[in-house]
C-alpha cells in the first residue's frame, strides 16, 4: 500500500501546483466546483458543511474568501431570510472549466499506459475501494 500512498502524494502535489496557477488552493477549487454542480437545487452553507464534512465556521471562512475574490455570490432566500443561497459567478465558472480540464488531463496522464480493458478494471476497483470508505 505504500505505492498507493506515493501515487496519492504525487497526484496531490501536481494538482496543488496547477491550482496555484489558477490563484485558488485545491480546497477552494473543490468547493467552487461543488457549488457549480449543485447550485441549481438552492445550495446553502449547511449543504456544504455536510458535503465536505467540515464545521460551519470553516465553511464560512472559505465562502467569505471566495465571495471577496469574486468567485461566488450569496443571496438571501425569499422564504428564509436566515439562509443565503450560494451560486457561482462568471469568474468562478472560468475556474471550474479550468479545473475540469486539469482533472481530465491528470486522469489521462494516470491512465495513458493502460489498455481500455485495464482502464475499465481500474475503474471497477476504484469504485469498490470507494464503497469501503
N, CA, C and O atoms as a GROMACS GRO file, in nm:
protein
  532
    1UNK      N    1   0.080  -0.121   0.000
    1UNK     CA    2   0.000   0.000   0.000
    1UNK      C    3   0.085   0.127   0.000
    1UNK      O    4   0.032   0.238  -0.014
    2UNK      N    5   0.214   0.112   0.016
    2UNK     CA    6   0.300   0.230   0.008
    2UNK      C    7   0.293   0.292  -0.131
    2UNK      O    8   0.302   0.414  -0.146
    3UNK      N    9   0.277   0.208  -0.231
    3UNK     CA   10   0.268   0.259  -0.368
    3UNK      C   11   0.146   0.349  -0.383
    3UNK      O   12   0.154   0.454  -0.446
    4UNK      N   13   0.033   0.307  -0.326
    4UNK     CA   14  -0.088   0.388  -0.332
    4UNK      C   15  -0.065   0.524  -0.264
    4UNK      O   16  -0.106   0.628  -0.316
    5UNK      N   17   0.001   0.521  -0.150
    5UNK     CA   18   0.032   0.645  -0.079
    5UNK      C   19   0.123   0.735  -0.163
    5UNK      O   20   0.103   0.856  -0.169
    6UNK      N   21   0.222   0.676  -0.226
    6UNK     CA   22   0.314   0.752  -0.312
    6UNK      C   23   0.239   0.816  -0.428
    6UNK      O   24   0.260   0.933  -0.460
    7UNK      N   25   0.152   0.739  -0.492
    7UNK     CA   26   0.074   0.791  -0.605
    7UNK      C   27  -0.017   0.904  -0.560
    7UNK      O   28  -0.028   1.006  -0.627
    8UNK      N   29  -0.083   0.886  -0.445
    8UNK     CA   30  -0.172   0.990  -0.394
    8UNK      C   31  -0.096   1.120  -0.368
    8UNK      O   32  -0.145   1.228  -0.399
    9UNK      N   33   0.024   1.109  -0.312
    9UNK     CA   34   0.105   1.229  -0.287
    9UNK      C   35   0.147   1.297  -0.417
    9UNK      O   36   0.143   1.420  -0.428
   10UNK      N   37   0.186   1.217  -0.515
   10UNK     CA   38   0.226   1.275  -0.645
   10UNK      C   39   0.110   1.348  -0.711
   10UNK      O   40   0.126   1.458  -0.764
   11UNK      N   41  -0.007   1.286  -0.708
   11UNK     CA   42  -0.125   1.348  -0.769
   11UNK      C   43  -0.160   1.476  -0.695
   11UNK      O   44  -0.187   1.579  -0.758
   12UNK      N   45  -0.161   1.472  -0.562
   12UNK     CA   46  -0.193   1.591  -0.483
   12UNK      C   47  -0.093   1.703  -0.511
   12UNK      O   48  -0.132   1.820  -0.524
   13UNK      N   49   0.035   1.668  -0.519
   13UNK     CA   50   0.137   1.770  -0.547
   13UNK      C   51   0.115   1.834  -0.684
   13UNK      O   52   0.125   1.955  -0.699
   14UNK      N   53   0.085   1.751  -0.785
   14UNK     CA   54   0.060   1.802  -0.920
   14UNK      C   55  -0.061   1.894  -0.921
   14UNK      O   56  -0.058   2.002  -0.981
   15UNK      N   57  -0.168   1.851  -0.855
   15UNK     CA   58  -0.290   1.932  -0.852
   15UNK      C   59  -0.268   2.062  -0.775
   15UNK      O   60  -0.320   2.167  -0.814
   16UNK      N   61  -0.194   2.055  -0.666
   16UNK     CA   62  -0.164   2.177  -0.589
   16UNK      C   63  -0.084   2.275  -0.673
   16UNK      O   64  -0.112   2.395  -0.672
   17UNK      N   65   0.014   2.224  -0.745
   17UNK     CA   66   0.096   2.309  -0.831
   17UNK      C   67   0.010   2.376  -0.938
   17UNK      O   68   0.024   2.496  -0.964
   18UNK      N   69  -0.078   2.300  -0.998
   18UNK     CA   70  -0.160   2.355  -1.106
   18UNK      C   71  -0.269   2.449  -1.056
   18UNK      O   72  -0.302   2.546  -1.124
   19UNK      N   73  -0.324   2.422  -0.939
   19UNK     CA   74  -0.426   2.514  -0.888
   19UNK      C   75  -0.364   2.647  -0.845
   19UNK      O   76  -0.433   2.749  -0.844
   20UNK      N   77  -0.236   2.647  -0.809
   20UNK     CA   78  -0.170   2.774  -0.776
   20UNK      C   79  -0.171   2.867  -0.896
   20UNK      O   80  -0.183   2.989  -0.881
   21UNK      N   81  -0.159   2.810  -1.015
   21UNK     CA   82  -0.164   2.890  -1.137
   21UNK      C   83  -0.301   2.956  -1.152
   21UNK      O   84  -0.314   3.061  -1.214
   22UNK      N   85  -0.403   2.894  -1.094
   22UNK     CA   86  -0.539   2.946  -1.102
   22UNK      C   87  -0.571   3.044  -0.989
   22UNK      O   88  -0.680   3.101  -0.985
   23UNK      N   89  -0.477   3.062  -0.899
   23UNK     CA   90  -0.492   3.151  -0.784
   23UNK      C   91  -0.596   3.103  -0.683
   23UNK      O   92  -0.654   3.183  -0.609
   24UNK      N   93  -0.620   2.972  -0.680
   24UNK     CA   94  -0.703   2.911  -0.576
   24UNK      C   95  -0.628   2.790  -0.524
   24UNK      O   96  -0.546   2.731  -0.596
   25UNK      N   97  -0.656   2.751  -0.400
   25UNK     CA   98  -0.595   2.629  -0.350
   25UNK      C   99  -0.687   2.511  -0.383
   25UNK      O  100  -0.802   2.532  -0.422
   26UNK      N  101  -0.638   2.389  -0.368
   26UNK     CA  102  -0.721   2.272  -0.406
   26UNK      C  103  -0.857   2.268  -0.336
   26UNK      O  104  -0.957   2.231  -0.397
   27UNK      N  105  -0.861   2.305  -0.207
   27UNK     CA  106  -0.988   2.303  -0.135
   27UNK      C  107  -1.086   2.405  -0.193
   27UNK      O  108  -1.205   2.377  -0.207
   28UNK      N  109  -1.036   2.522  -0.226
   28UNK     CA  110  -1.122   2.624  -0.287
   28UNK      C  111  -1.171   2.578  -0.424
   28UNK      O  112  -1.288   2.598  -0.459
   29UNK      N  113  -1.083   2.515  -0.499
   29UNK     CA  114  -1.122   2.463  -0.630
   29UNK      C  115  -1.232   2.359  -0.619
   29UNK      O  116  -1.328   2.361  -0.695
   30UNK      N  117  -1.217   2.268  -0.522
   30UNK     CA  118  -1.320   2.166  -0.500
   30UNK      C  119  -1.452   2.231  -0.459
   30UNK      O  120  -1.559   2.190  -0.504
   31UNK      N  121  -1.443   2.332  -0.373
   31UNK     CA  122  -1.564   2.400  -0.324
   31UNK      C  123  -1.636   2.469  -0.439
   31UNK      O  124  -1.758   2.456  -0.453
   32UNK      N  125  -1.563   2.544  -0.522
   32UNK     CA  126  -1.624   2.614  -0.635
   32UNK      C  127  -1.689   2.513  -0.730
   32UNK      O  128  -1.800   2.535  -0.777
   33UNK      N  129  -1.618   2.404  -0.759
   33UNK     CA  130  -1.673   2.302  -0.849
   33UNK      C  131  -1.800   2.240  -0.792
   33UNK      O  132  -1.897   2.218  -0.864
   34UNK      N  133  -1.798   2.211  -0.661
   34UNK     CA  134  -1.916   2.152  -0.597
   34UNK      C  135  -2.034   2.248  -0.604
   34UNK      O  136  -2.147   2.207  -0.634
   35UNK      N  137  -2.009   2.374  -0.576
   35UNK     CA  138  -2.116   2.474  -0.582
   35UNK      C  139  -2.173   2.482  -0.722
   35UNK      O  140  -2.295   2.483  -0.740
   36UNK      N  141  -2.086   2.486  -0.822
   36UNK     CA  142  -2.132   2.494  -0.962
   36UNK      C  143  -2.218   2.373  -0.998
   36UNK      O  144  -2.318   2.386  -1.069
   37UNK      N  145  -2.179   2.257  -0.950
   37UNK     CA  146  -2.250   2.134  -0.982
   37UNK      C  147  -2.386   2.124  -0.913
   37UNK      O  148  -2.478   2.061  -0.965
   38UNK      N  149  -2.399   2.186  -0.796
   38UNK     CA  150  -2.521   2.169  -0.715
   38UNK      C  151  -2.602   2.296  -0.694
   38UNK      O  152  -2.701   2.293  -0.621
   39UNK      N  153  -2.564   2.407  -0.753
   39UNK     CA  154  -2.630   2.535  -0.723
   39UNK      C  155  -2.775   2.540  -0.770
   39UNK      O  156  -2.853   2.619  -0.718
   40UNK      N  157  -2.812   2.458  -0.866
   40UNK     CA  158  -2.950   2.461  -0.917
   40UNK      C  159  -3.053   2.413  -0.816
   40UNK      O  160  -3.172   2.436  -0.834
   41UNK      N  161  -3.009   2.348  -0.711
   41UNK     CA  162  -3.104   2.297  -0.611
   41UNK      C  163  -3.112   2.386  -0.487
   41UNK      O  164  -3.162   2.343  -0.383
   42UNK      N  165  -3.062   2.508  -0.498
   42UNK     CA  166  -3.073   2.601  -0.386
   42UNK      C  167  -2.973   2.573  -0.276
   42UNK      O  168  -3.011   2.561  -0.159
   43UNK      N  169  -2.849   2.561  -0.310
   43UNK     CA  170  -2.741   2.525  -0.219
   43UNK      C  171  -2.723   2.630  -0.110
   43UNK      O  172  -2.717   2.750  -0.138
   44UNK      N  173  -2.714   2.584   0.015
   44UNK     CA  174  -2.688   2.673   0.129
   44UNK      C  175  -2.563   2.625   0.203
   44UNK      O  176  -2.512   2.516   0.175
   45UNK      N  177  -2.517   2.705   0.296
   45UNK     CA  178  -2.393   2.676   0.367
   45UNK      C  179  -2.396   2.541   0.438
   45UNK      O  180  -2.296   2.470   0.438
   46UNK      N  181  -2.508   2.505   0.498
   46UNK     CA  182  -2.518   2.378   0.568
   46UNK      C  183  -2.496   2.261   0.473
   46UNK      O  184  -2.435   2.160   0.511
   47UNK      N  185  -2.544   2.273   0.349
   47UNK     CA  186  -2.521   2.168   0.249
   47UNK      C  187  -2.372   2.147   0.226
   47UNK      O  188  -2.326   2.034   0.214
   48UNK      N  189  -2.297   2.256   0.221
   48UNK     CA  190  -2.153   2.246   0.200
   48UNK      C  191  -2.084   2.185   0.322
   48UNK      O  192  -1.994   2.102   0.307
   49UNK      N  193  -2.126   2.224   0.441
   49UNK     CA  194  -2.069   2.167   0.563
   49UNK      C  195  -2.090   2.016   0.565
   49UNK      O  196  -1.999   1.941   0.601
   50UNK      N  197  -2.209   1.972   0.527
   50UNK     CA  198  -2.238   1.828   0.522
   50UNK      C  199  -2.157   1.758   0.414
   50UNK      O  200  -2.100   1.652   0.438
   51UNK      N  201  -2.151   1.817   0.295
   51UNK     CA  202  -2.082   1.755   0.182
   51UNK      C  203  -1.932   1.743   0.206
   51UNK      O  204  -1.870   1.645   0.164
   52UNK      N  205  -1.874   1.843   0.272
   52UNK     CA  206  -1.729   1.844   0.293
   52UNK      C  207  -1.689   1.800   0.433
   52UNK      O  208  -1.571   1.800   0.469
   53UNK      N  209  -1.789   1.762   0.513
   53UNK     CA  210  -1.766   1.714   0.649
   53UNK      C  211  -1.680   1.814   0.728
   53UNK      O  212  -1.579   1.778   0.788
   54UNK      N  213  -1.722   1.940   0.725
   54UNK     CA  214  -1.649   2.048   0.792
   54UNK      C  215  -1.744   2.124   0.883
   54UNK      O  216  -1.866   2.122   0.866
   55UNK      N  217  -1.686   2.191   0.980
   55UNK     CA  218  -1.764   2.275   1.071
   55UNK      C  219  -1.813   2.398   0.996
   55UNK      O  220  -1.755   2.441   0.896
   56UNK      N  221  -1.921   2.453   1.045
   56UNK     CA  222  -1.978   2.572   0.984
   56UNK      C  223  -1.881   2.688   0.976
   56UNK      O  224  -1.880   2.761   0.877
   57UNK      N  225  -1.798   2.706   1.080
   57UNK     CA  226  -1.703   2.817   1.082
   57UNK      C  227  -1.600   2.804   0.970
   57UNK      O  228  -1.562   2.903   0.909
   58UNK      N  229  -1.555   2.682   0.944
   58UNK     CA  230  -1.458   2.659   0.836
   58UNK      C  231  -1.518   2.692   0.701
   58UNK      O  232  -1.454   2.753   0.616
   59UNK      N  233  -1.643   2.652   0.682
   59UNK     CA  234  -1.713   2.679   0.556
   59UNK      C  235  -1.736   2.829   0.541
   59UNK      O  236  -1.717   2.885   0.433
   60UNK      N  237  -1.775   2.894   0.650
   60UNK     CA  238  -1.797   3.039   0.647
   60UNK      C  239  -1.672   3.112   0.601
   60UNK      O  240  -1.678   3.200   0.515
   61UNK      N  241  -1.559   3.076   0.659
   61UNK     CA  242  -1.432   3.141   0.625
   61UNK      C  243  -1.398   3.121   0.477
   61UNK      O  244  -1.358   3.215   0.409
   62UNK      N  245  -1.414   2.998   0.428
   62UNK     CA  246  -1.383   2.971   0.288
   62UNK      C  247  -1.478   3.047   0.196
   62UNK      O  248  -1.435   3.104   0.095
   63UNK      N  249  -1.606   3.048   0.228
   63UNK     CA  250  -1.704   3.118   0.145
   63UNK      C  251  -1.677   3.269   0.142
   63UNK      O  252  -1.690   3.332   0.037
   64UNK      N  253  -1.639   3.325   0.256
   64UNK     CA  254  -1.608   3.468   0.260
   64UNK      C  255  -1.492   3.502   0.166
   64UNK      O  256  -1.496   3.602   0.095
   65UNK      N  257  -1.390   3.417   0.166
   65UNK     CA  258  -1.276   3.439   0.076
   65UNK      C  259  -1.315   3.426  -0.069
   65UNK      O  260  -1.274   3.507  -0.152
   66UNK      N  261  -1.395   3.324  -0.102
   66UNK     CA  262  -1.438   3.303  -0.240
   66UNK      C  263  -1.528   3.417  -0.287
   66UNK      O  264  -1.521   3.459  -0.402
   67UNK      N  265  -1.612   3.466  -0.197
   67UNK     CA  266  -1.700   3.578  -0.232
   67UNK      C  267  -1.619   3.707  -0.250
   67UNK      O  268  -1.642   3.782  -0.345
   68UNK      N  269  -1.526   3.731  -0.160
   68UNK     CA  270  -1.442   3.851  -0.167
   68UNK      C  271  -1.363   3.855  -0.298
   68UNK      O  272  -1.342   3.962  -0.355
   69UNK      N  273  -1.320   3.738  -0.345
   69UNK     CA  274  -1.240   3.731  -0.468
   69UNK      C  275  -1.325   3.718  -0.594
   69UNK      O  276  -1.271   3.705  -0.704
   70UNK      N  277  -1.457   3.723  -0.580
   70UNK     CA  278  -1.545   3.728  -0.696
   70UNK      C  279  -1.574   3.595  -0.762
   70UNK      O  280  -1.617   3.592  -0.878
   71UNK      N  281  -1.553   3.483  -0.690
   71UNK     CA  282  -1.580   3.351  -0.747
   71UNK      C  283  -1.724   3.306  -0.725
   71UNK      O  284  -1.783   3.236  -0.808
   72UNK      N  285  -1.780   3.346  -0.611
   72UNK     CA  286  -1.917   3.306  -0.577
   72UNK      C  287  -1.996   3.427  -0.530
   72UNK      O  288  -1.940   3.532  -0.500
   73UNK      N  289  -2.128   3.410  -0.526
   73UNK     CA  290  -2.216   3.510  -0.469
   73UNK      C  291  -2.311   3.441  -0.373
   73UNK      O  292  -2.331   3.320  -0.379
   74UNK      N  293  -2.369   3.519  -0.285
   74UNK     CA  294  -2.469   3.466  -0.192
   74UNK      C  295  -2.586   3.562  -0.189
   74UNK      O  296  -2.568   3.684  -0.185
   75UNK      N  297  -2.706   3.506  -0.191
   75UNK     CA  298  -2.825   3.592  -0.184
   75UNK      C  299  -2.922   3.533  -0.083
   75UNK      O  300  -2.932   3.411  -0.068
   76UNK      N  301  -2.994   3.621  -0.016
   76UNK     CA  302  -3.092   3.580   0.084
   76UNK      C  303  -3.211   3.518   0.013
   76UNK      O  304  -3.261   3.571  -0.086
   77UNK      N  305  -3.256   3.404   0.066
   77UNK     CA  306  -3.371   3.336   0.008
   77UNK      C  307  -3.499   3.407   0.048
   77UNK      O  308  -3.511   3.455   0.161
   78UNK      N  309  -3.594   3.414  -0.043
   78UNK     CA  310  -3.721   3.482  -0.017
   78UNK      C  311  -3.799   3.415   0.095
   78UNK      O  312  -3.865   3.482   0.174
   79UNK      N  313  -3.792   3.282   0.102
   79UNK     CA  314  -3.872   3.208   0.200
   79UNK      C  315  -3.800   3.189   0.334
   79UNK      O  316  -3.861   3.140   0.430
   80UNK      N  317  -3.671   3.226   0.342
   80UNK     CA  318  -3.598   3.210   0.467
   80UNK      C  319  -3.484   3.312   0.471
   80UNK      O  320  -3.379   3.293   0.409
   81UNK      N  321  -3.506   3.420   0.543
   81UNK     CA  322  -3.410   3.530   0.545
   81UNK      C  323  -3.282   3.497   0.620
   81UNK      O  324  -3.184   3.572   0.610
   82UNK      N  325  -3.280   3.386   0.694
   82UNK     CA  326  -3.160   3.349   0.768
   82UNK      C  327  -3.061   3.270   0.683
   82UNK      O  328  -2.944   3.256   0.720
   83UNK      N  329  -3.107   3.218   0.571
   83UNK     CA  330  -3.020   3.137   0.486
   83UNK      C  331  -2.990   3.209   0.356
   83UNK      O  332  -3.075   3.275   0.297
   84UNK      N  333  -2.865   3.194   0.313
   84UNK     CA  334  -2.824   3.253   0.187
   84UNK      C  335  -2.797   3.143   0.086
   84UNK      O  336  -2.725   3.047   0.114
   85UNK      N  337  -2.855   3.158  -0.031
   85UNK     CA  338  -2.830   3.064  -0.139
   85UNK      C  339  -2.695   3.099  -0.202
   85UNK      O  340  -2.664   3.217  -0.222
   86UNK      N  341  -2.617   2.997  -0.233
   86UNK     CA  342  -2.481   3.017  -0.284
   86UNK      C  343  -2.480   2.981  -0.432
   86UNK      O  344  -2.538   2.881  -0.473
   87UNK      N  345  -2.412   3.063  -0.512
   87UNK     CA  346  -2.404   3.038  -0.656
   87UNK      C  347  -2.268   3.085  -0.708
   87UNK      O  348  -2.202   3.168  -0.646
   88UNK      N  349  -2.229   3.031  -0.823
   88UNK     CA  350  -2.100   3.063  -0.884
   88UNK      C  351  -2.116   3.180  -0.980
   88UNK      O  352  -2.209   3.183  -1.062
   89UNK      N  353  -2.026   3.276  -0.969
   89UNK     CA  354  -2.023   3.391  -1.060
   89UNK      C  355  -1.939   3.357  -1.184
   89UNK      O  356  -1.877   3.251  -1.189
   90UNK      N  357  -1.938   3.445  -1.281
   90UNK     CA  358  -1.865   3.419  -1.406
   90UNK      C  359  -1.718   3.386  -1.382
   90UNK      O  360  -1.664   3.295  -1.444
   91UNK      N  361  -1.654   3.460  -1.294
   91UNK     CA  362  -1.512   3.433  -1.263
   91UNK      C  363  -1.495   3.292  -1.206
   91UNK      O  364  -1.397   3.225  -1.237
   92UNK      N  365  -1.590   3.249  -1.125
   92UNK     CA  366  -1.587   3.114  -1.070
   92UNK      C  367  -1.610   3.008  -1.177
   92UNK      O  368  -1.549   2.901  -1.173
   93UNK      N  369  -1.699   3.038  -1.273
   93UNK     CA  370  -1.726   2.944  -1.382
   93UNK      C  371  -1.601   2.921  -1.466
   93UNK      O  372  -1.576   2.809  -1.511
   94UNK      N  373  -1.522   3.026  -1.486
   94UNK     CA  374  -1.396   3.012  -1.560
   94UNK      C  375  -1.303   2.916  -1.486
   94UNK      O  376  -1.238   2.831  -1.547
   95UNK      N  377  -1.296   2.932  -1.353
   95UNK     CA  378  -1.211   2.844  -1.272
   95UNK      C  379  -1.260   2.700  -1.280
   95UNK      O  380  -1.179   2.608  -1.294
   96UNK      N  381  -1.392   2.680  -1.273
   96UNK     CA  382  -1.448   2.545  -1.282
   96UNK      C  383  -1.408   2.480  -1.413
   96UNK      O  384  -1.368   2.363  -1.415
   97UNK      N  385  -1.418   2.553  -1.523
   97UNK     CA  386  -1.378   2.497  -1.653
   97UNK      C  387  -1.230   2.460  -1.654
   97UNK      O  388  -1.193   2.355  -1.706
   98UNK      N  389  -1.147   2.545  -1.598
   98UNK     CA  390  -1.004   2.517  -1.594
   98UNK      C  391  -0.973   2.398  -1.504
   98UNK      O  392  -0.887   2.316  -1.535
   99UNK      N  393  -1.043   2.388  -1.392
   99UNK     CA  394  -1.023   2.275  -1.301
   99UNK      C  395  -1.068   2.146  -1.367
   99UNK      O  396  -1.000   2.044  -1.357
  100UNK      N  397  -1.183   2.149  -1.435
  100UNK     CA  398  -1.229   2.030  -1.506
  100UNK      C  399  -1.126   1.985  -1.608
  100UNK      O  400  -1.096   1.866  -1.618
  101UNK      N  401  -1.072   2.079  -1.684
  101UNK     CA  402  -0.967   2.047  -1.782
  101UNK      C  403  -0.844   1.988  -1.714
  101UNK      O  404  -0.784   1.893  -1.765
  102UNK      N  405  -0.808   2.045  -1.599
  102UNK     CA  406  -0.692   1.998  -1.525
  102UNK      C  407  -0.712   1.853  -1.478
  102UNK      O  408  -0.620   1.771  -1.488
  103UNK      N  409  -0.832   1.822  -1.427
  103UNK     CA  410  -0.858   1.687  -1.380
  103UNK      C  411  -0.864   1.587  -1.495
  103UNK      O  412  -0.818   1.474  -1.482
  104UNK      N  413  -0.921   1.628  -1.608
  104UNK     CA  414  -0.922   1.541  -1.725
  104UNK      C  415  -0.781   1.511  -1.773
  104UNK      O  416  -0.750   1.397  -1.808
  105UNK      N  417  -0.696   1.612  -1.774
  105UNK     CA  418  -0.556   1.593  -1.814
  105UNK      C  419  -0.485   1.499  -1.716
  105UNK      O  420  -0.408   1.413  -1.758
  106UNK      N  421  -0.510   1.516  -1.587
  106UNK     CA  422  -0.448   1.430  -1.487
  106UNK      C  423  -0.497   1.286  -1.503
  106UNK      O  424  -0.418   1.192  -1.495
  107UNK      N  425  -0.626   1.270  -1.525
  107UNK     CA  426  -0.682   1.137  -1.545
  107UNK      C  427  -0.620   1.070  -1.668
  107UNK      O  428  -0.586   0.952  -1.664
  108UNK      N  429  -0.605   1.144  -1.775
  108UNK     CA  430  -0.544   1.090  -1.897
  108UNK      C  431  -0.399   1.050  -1.870
  108UNK      O  432  -0.354   0.945  -1.915
  109UNK      N  433  -0.329   1.135  -1.798
  109UNK     CA  434  -0.189   1.106  -1.768
  109UNK      C  435  -0.177   0.980  -1.681
  109UNK      O  436  -0.088   0.898  -1.703
  110UNK      N  437  -0.265   0.966  -1.584
  110UNK     CA  438  -0.261   0.849  -1.495
  110UNK      C  439  -0.289   0.719  -1.569
  110UNK      O  440  -0.235   0.614  -1.533
  111UNK      N  441  -0.372   0.725  -1.670
  111UNK     CA  442  -0.416   0.601  -1.736
  111UNK      C  443  -0.362   0.583  -1.877
  111UNK      O  444  -0.403   0.491  -1.947
  112UNK      N  445  -0.270   0.670  -1.921
  112UNK     CA  446  -0.225   0.666  -2.061
  112UNK      C  447  -0.157   0.536  -2.099
  112UNK      O  448  -0.161   0.498  -2.216
  113UNK      N  449  -0.095   0.467  -2.006
  113UNK     CA  450  -0.026   0.342  -2.039
  113UNK      C  451  -0.115   0.219  -2.023
  113UNK      O  452  -0.069   0.106  -2.041
  114UNK      N  453  -0.242   0.240  -1.988
  114UNK     CA  454  -0.334   0.128  -1.969
  114UNK      C  455  -0.415   0.102  -2.096
  114UNK      O  456  -0.448   0.194  -2.171
  115UNK      N  457  -0.446  -0.025  -2.118
  115UNK     CA  458  -0.537  -0.059  -2.227
  115UNK      C  459  -0.678  -0.022  -2.185
  115UNK      O  460  -0.702   0.008  -2.068
  116UNK      N  461  -0.770  -0.025  -2.278
  116UNK     CA  462  -0.910   0.006  -2.246
  116UNK      C  463  -0.964  -0.092  -2.143
  116UNK      O  464  -1.037  -0.054  -2.051
  117UNK      N  465  -0.928  -0.218  -2.158
  117UNK     CA  466  -0.971  -0.321  -2.063
  117UNK      C  467  -0.914  -0.293  -1.924
  117UNK      O  468  -0.984  -0.308  -1.824
  118UNK      N  469  -0.788  -0.254  -1.917
  118UNK     CA  470  -0.725  -0.223  -1.789
  118UNK      C  471  -0.789  -0.098  -1.726
  118UNK      O  472  -0.807  -0.093  -1.604
  119UNK      N  473  -0.823   0.000  -1.807
  119UNK     CA  474  -0.891   0.119  -1.755
  119UNK      C  475  -1.025   0.083  -1.693
  119UNK      O  476  -1.059   0.132  -1.585
  120UNK      N  477  -1.101  -0.003  -1.760
  120UNK     CA  478  -1.230  -0.046  -1.708
  120UNK      C  479  -1.214  -0.122  -1.577
  120UNK      O  480  -1.291  -0.103  -1.483
  121UNK      N  481  -1.114  -0.209  -1.570
  121UNK     CA  482  -1.088  -0.285  -1.448
  121UNK      C  483  -1.042  -0.191  -1.336
  121UNK      O  484  -1.084  -0.207  -1.221
  122UNK      N  485  -0.958  -0.096  -1.369
  122UNK     CA  486  -0.911   0.003  -1.272
  122UNK      C  487  -1.029   0.082  -1.214
  122UNK      O  488  -1.037   0.102  -1.093
  123UNK      N  489  -1.118   0.126  -1.300
  123UNK     CA  490  -1.237   0.200  -1.257
  123UNK      C  491  -1.325   0.113  -1.168
  123UNK      O  492  -1.378   0.160  -1.067
  124UNK      N  493  -1.342  -0.012  -1.206
  124UNK     CA  494  -1.422  -0.104  -1.125
  124UNK      C  495  -1.362  -0.119  -0.985
  124UNK      O  496  -1.434  -0.115  -0.885
  125UNK      N  497  -1.230  -0.135  -0.978
  125UNK     CA  498  -1.162  -0.150  -0.849
  125UNK      C  499  -1.169  -0.022  -0.766
  125UNK      O  500  -1.187  -0.028  -0.644
  126UNK      N  501  -1.155   0.093  -0.830
  126UNK     CA  502  -1.167   0.220  -0.757
  126UNK      C  503  -1.306   0.236  -0.697
  126UNK      O  504  -1.319   0.282  -0.583
  127UNK      N  505  -1.408   0.199  -0.772
  127UNK     CA  506  -1.546   0.207  -0.719
  127UNK      C  507  -1.562   0.115  -0.600
  127UNK      O  508  -1.629   0.149  -0.502
  128UNK      N  509  -1.502  -0.002  -0.608
  128UNK     CA  510  -1.510  -0.098  -0.498
  128UNK      C  511  -1.439  -0.043  -0.374
  128UNK      O  512  -1.491  -0.053  -0.263
  129UNK      N  513  -1.322   0.016  -0.394
  129UNK     CA  514  -1.248   0.077  -0.283
  129UNK      C  515  -1.327   0.193  -0.224
  129UNK      O  516  -1.336   0.208  -0.102
  130UNK      N  517  -1.384   0.276  -0.311
  130UNK     CA  518  -1.463   0.391  -0.266
  130UNK      C  519  -1.581   0.349  -0.180
  130UNK      O  520  -1.615   0.417  -0.083
  131UNK      N  521  -1.642   0.238  -0.213
  131UNK     CA  522  -1.758   0.191  -0.135
  131UNK      C  523  -1.717   0.148   0.005
  131UNK      O  524  -1.802   0.139   0.094
  132UNK      N  525  -1.589   0.120   0.026
  132UNK     CA  526  -1.539   0.082   0.159
  132UNK      C  527  -1.517   0.204   0.250
  132UNK      O  528  -1.506   0.189   0.371
  133UNK      N  529  -1.511   0.322   0.191
  133UNK     CA  530  -1.478   0.442   0.270
  133UNK      C  531  -1.602   0.513   0.322
  133UNK      O  532  -1.590   0.615   0.390
   0.00000   0.00000   0.00000
